[in-house]
């Protein structure tokens, strides 16, 4: 009878340890926010994910191809995330990594660019389309047209630009 009780205790201890390890690893993989859930969404939907905006400005967005669009720019997360709403949806984002604080201030360029992808709910194993000392670029991710990250002079990740759709490039 005592031997059976000891086996039960060992089994329960092993299961609890396993759950603790999985729970701890899941906490290590915490997502800053899921970029795919923000992409193309109207402002009320974005605010359920990023929280209330701290600043909203009506503006004009000028794409690199010469097109202009009426835009609304809203900042979130203490100014670390700027979302540009074009034609009713979140189409362009600037994420100021250094303003996020905490672990993000130590993200080195370009090495931690893939970690940043994971923090945005994207596949960390995605191959960059282009990378040099000034920019790393990923294109045609699911639901995202392009992500560019840029370094500081100290080779930390400074900020990221996210284009949701090619027509706004």
N, C-alpha and C positions, 0 to 999 in steps of 0.2 A: 504494500500500500504506500509506504514512504517513497519507494523508488518511482512509482507513477507520479506522485506529487512533485518530486524533483524534476522529472522530465517535463511536466506541465510548466513549472517555473522557468526552466531553461528555454522552452519553446516560446513562452510569452515574452521573456526578456529578449530573445532573438528577433521576434516580430516587432517589438517596440523599437529596438535599435535600428532595424531596417526602415521603419516609418520615419524615424528621426533623420536618418541619412538622406532619404528621398525628400523629406520636407526641407532639410537644410540646403540641398542642392537646388531645389525649386526656388528657394529664397534667393540664392546666389544668381539665378537667371532672371531676376525681376525686370520687367519691361517698363521703360520710362512711360511710353504710351504706344498704342498700336497704330502705326501710321496708316495702315490700310483702312482702319475704321474712321480715320479723319479725312482721308482722300475723297474729294468730290462732294463731301457732305455740306449741308447748309449750316449756318452759324449755330442755331440751337443744338443740333446734333454734336457739333464739335465741342460746344461748351459743356455737354454732359461728360465728355472725355477729358478735356483740358481744364475745366473749371471756368468760372466767370472771367471775361476779358477785363484787363485793367485799363485798356485804352482802345478806342475805336476811332478811326479817321477815314473819311471819304477821300478818295484819291483817284488817280489815273494810273493804270499799269501800262508800261511801254515794254513790249516784247523786243527781243533782239532782231526780229524780222520787220520791225517798223510798225506793227499793229499796236493800236491803243484800245484799252478797255476801261470802262468805269469800274472802279474797284473799291472795296472796303478792306482796310487793314486793321486787324485786331491783334493785340498782344496778350499773351497768357504766361502763366508760370513765372511771375515776377519779371516779365520782359524777356525771358529766355526763348520764347517761341512767338514768332510773328506769322500770322496766317493772312494771306491775301485771298479774299473772296472775289472771284470773277464769275459773272453770269450765274450768281446764286450758290456757288459751291467753293469749297476750299481747294484751290488749284495750285497754289504756290506757297511754300513755307520756308522760312529762314529759322534755323534752330541755332542759337548762340550757345555753344557747348560750354564755354568758359563761364557763362552766367548761370548755368545750372548748379554750379558748386559741387561739393562733395567729390566723389570718385571721378566725375567728368573732367575736373580741372587737371587731372593727371593723365588723361587719355593722350597717348603719344601718337604723332603722325608719322607715317601712315598706318603703323601696326594696329592701333586700336580702332581703326575705321570699321573693321569687320565686327568688333565688339559693339560699336555704336549701332550697326545694322540690327543686331540682335536686340539691343535695347529699344529699338523701334518696332519690334515684332517681326522683323524680316529674317531671312536665312543668313546666318553668319558665314556660311560656306560659299556664298555667291562670289564669283570671280569678278574683279573690277575690270571694266572695259579699258580703262586708262589710268595710269598712276605715274606721277613724277614728283619732284620736290615742291610743286606749287598746287597740285590738285589731284584728287582721286575721284574717279567717276564710275558709277554703275548705271547701266541703262536697261530699260525694258524689264524691270522687276514686276511681279504680279500686282497690277493696279497702280503702279508708279512708273512714270516715264523715265525720270532721271534723278539721281542723287549725286551731288558734288560735295566733297568735304575739302576744307582749306586749312592750312596750318598757320600757327603763330610763328614768330621769328625763333621761338624756343622749341619748335617742332612738337607742339601740342596741337590737338584739334581745336581750331578757333570757332568755326561755324560750319553749318551744312545748309545747302540750298536744295530744295526738293521741288521738282516740277511734276505735277500729276499728269498732265496731258501735253503732248508735243505741240499742239496748236498755240499754247501760251508761251512757248520758248522765246 
